[in-house]
Amino acid sequence: MSVKSINIMVNDYCNNKCNTCNIWKNTLHQNLSLENITALLDNFKDAEDISLTGGEPFLRHDLPEIISTIIQNASSLKMLFINTNGTSPEKVKNYLQRIPKKDSGLEVYL
């Protein structure tokens, strides 16, 4: 059986203090490493839809590299979703301009 959709929590911290989420209270600030993400993709090669979430994914300074790694390693990728709180639109725009283009879709959810 192949998994067609995966959700990757790339970090566990956020710059917002929303009432609906307490992740901003985390003090350890743990991230999945780029190596961990690459290994994860090796196990889910048939994934067509990948969602990146956190905390706030755009707080990761290496998010463009993570996105590039996903695009390069997820051969069945059709859609990449990135969830964001929308508080840094210029950073989002800058990061998205740094990633390689591919025939798959990319959506950013606010």
Contacts in CASP RR format, 6 or more apart in sequence:
PFRMAT RR
TARGET T0000
AUTHOR 0000-0000-0000
METHOD contacts of the structure
MODEL  1
MSVKSINIMVNDYCNNKCNTCNIWKNTLHQNLSLENITALLDNFKDAEDI
SLTGGEPFLRHDLPEIISTIIQNASSLKMLFINTNGTSPEKVKNYLQRIP
KKDSGLEVYL
2 46 0 8 1.000
3 44 0 8 1.000
3 46 0 8 1.000
3 47 0 8 1.000
4 46 0 8 1.000
4 47 0 8 1.000
4 48 0 8 1.000
4 49 0 8 1.000
5 47 0 8 1.000
5 48 0 8 1.000
5 49 0 8 1.000
5 50 0 8 1.000
5 51 0 8 1.000
6 40 0 8 1.000
6 44 0 8 1.000
6 47 0 8 1.000
6 49 0 8 1.000
6 50 0 8 1.000
6 51 0 8 1.000
7 50 0 8 1.000
7 51 0 8 1.000
7 53 0 8 1.000
8 32 0 8 1.000
8 37 0 8 1.000
8 40 0 8 1.000
8 50 0 8 1.000
8 51 0 8 1.000
8 52 0 8 1.000
8 53 0 8 1.000
9 32 0 8 1.000
9 53 0 8 1.000
9 54 0 8 1.000
9 55 0 8 1.000
10 31 0 8 1.000
10 32 0 8 1.000
10 37 0 8 1.000
10 52 0 8 1.000
10 53 0 8 1.000
10 54 0 8 1.000
10 57 0 8 1.000
10 60 0 8 1.000
10 63 0 8 1.000
10 66 0 8 1.000
11 29 0 8 1.000
11 30 0 8 1.000
11 31 0 8 1.000
11 32 0 8 1.000
11 54 0 8 1.000
11 55 0 8 1.000
11 56 0 8 1.000
11 57 0 8 1.000
11 59 0 8 1.000
11 60 0 8 1.000
12 23 0 8 1.000
12 26 0 8 1.000
12 28 0 8 1.000
12 29 0 8 1.000
12 30 0 8 1.000
12 31 0 8 1.000
12 54 0 8 1.000
12 55 0 8 1.000
13 23 0 8 1.000
13 24 0 8 1.000
13 26 0 8 1.000
13 29 0 8 1.000
13 54 0 8 1.000
13 55 0 8 1.000
13 56 0 8 1.000
13 59 0 8 1.000
14 21 0 8 1.000
14 23 0 8 1.000
14 24 0 8 1.000
14 54 0 8 1.000
14 55 0 8 1.000
14 56 0 8 1.000
14 59 0 8 1.000
14 85 0 8 1.000
15 24 0 8 1.000
15 56 0 8 1.000
15 59 0 8 1.000
15 85 0 8 1.000
15 87 0 8 1.000
15 88 0 8 1.000
16 24 0 8 1.000
16 56 0 8 1.000
16 85 0 8 1.000
16 87 0 8 1.000
17 24 0 8 1.000
18 24 0 8 1.000
18 85 0 8 1.000
21 55 0 8 1.000
23 54 0 8 1.000
23 55 0 8 1.000
31 60 0 8 1.000
32 40 0 8 1.000
34 62 0 8 1.000
34 65 0 8 1.000
34 66 0 8 1.000
34 69 0 8 1.000
37 66 0 8 1.000
37 69 0 8 1.000
37 70 0 8 1.000
38 69 0 8 1.000
38 73 0 8 1.000
41 47 0 8 1.000
41 69 0 8 1.000
41 70 0 8 1.000
41 73 0 8 1.000
41 74 0 8 1.000
42 73 0 8 1.000
44 74 0 8 1.000
45 74 0 8 1.000
45 75 0 8 1.000
45 76 0 8 1.000
46 76 0 8 1.000
47 74 0 8 1.000
47 76 0 8 1.000
47 77 0 8 1.000
48 76 0 8 1.000
48 77 0 8 1.000
48 78 0 8 1.000
48 79 0 8 1.000
49 77 0 8 1.000
49 78 0 8 1.000
49 79 0 8 1.000
49 80 0 8 1.000
49 81 0 8 1.000
50 70 0 8 1.000
50 74 0 8 1.000
50 77 0 8 1.000
50 79 0 8 1.000
50 80 0 8 1.000
50 81 0 8 1.000
51 80 0 8 1.000
51 81 0 8 1.000
51 82 0 8 1.000
51 83 0 8 1.000
52 63 0 8 1.000
52 66 0 8 1.000
52 67 0 8 1.000
52 70 0 8 1.000
52 80 0 8 1.000
52 81 0 8 1.000
52 82 0 8 1.000
52 83 0 8 1.000
53 82 0 8 1.000
53 83 0 8 1.000
54 83 0 8 1.000
56 84 0 8 1.000
56 85 0 8 1.000
56 87 0 8 1.000
57 63 0 8 1.000
57 82 0 8 1.000
57 83 0 8 1.000
57 84 0 8 1.000
58 82 0 8 1.000
58 84 0 8 1.000
58 86 0 8 1.000
58 88 0 8 1.000
58 91 0 8 1.000
58 92 0 8 1.000
58 95 0 8 1.000
60 66 0 8 1.000
63 95 0 8 1.000
64 95 0 8 1.000
64 98 0 8 1.000
64 99 0 8 1.000
67 80 0 8 1.000
67 82 0 8 1.000
67 95 0 8 1.000
67 99 0 8 1.000
68 99 0 8 1.000
68 100 0 8 1.000
70 77 0 8 1.000
70 80 0 8 1.000
71 77 0 8 1.000
71 80 0 8 1.000
71 99 0 8 1.000
71 100 0 8 1.000
71 102 0 8 1.000
71 104 0 8 1.000
72 100 0 8 1.000
77 102 0 8 1.000
77 104 0 8 1.000
78 104 0 8 1.000
78 105 0 8 1.000
79 104 0 8 1.000
79 105 0 8 1.000
79 106 0 8 1.000
79 107 0 8 1.000
80 104 0 8 1.000
80 105 0 8 1.000
80 106 0 8 1.000
80 107 0 8 1.000
81 107 0 8 1.000
81 108 0 8 1.000
81 109 0 8 1.000
82 106 0 8 1.000
82 107 0 8 1.000
82 108 0 8 1.000
82 109 0 8 1.000
83 109 0 8 1.000
84 92 0 8 1.000
84 108 0 8 1.000
84 109 0 8 1.000
84 110 0 8 1.000
85 110 0 8 1.000
86 92 0 8 1.000
86 110 0 8 1.000
92 108 0 8 1.000
96 106 0 8 1.000
96 108 0 8 1.000
99 106 0 8 1.000
END
